[in-house]
């Protein structure tokens, strides 16, 4: 055993390791599982981003309509739907 200072290096790897050797198939399975987990997380993030974008778009449209109504600029438009048709929101 190697000795560093007053501490003896002990090799615990043989005591706690299993007798089964890790194969390349096990390595591939582990990485496949990791990739699948990452793909699921990316899908969740994409869904969250889409929901946030939808909420943001609806909020900005509602804000535009609110401003138009409070400034009295609905004018000849009889309904909110007609007013919203004139609001340009780039998505």
Secondary structure, DSSP 8 states (H G I E B T S, - for coil): --EETTEE----HHHHS-SS---HHHHHHHHHHHHHHHHHHHHHHHHHHHHHHHHHHHHHHHHHHHHHHHTT--TT--SHHHHHHH-----
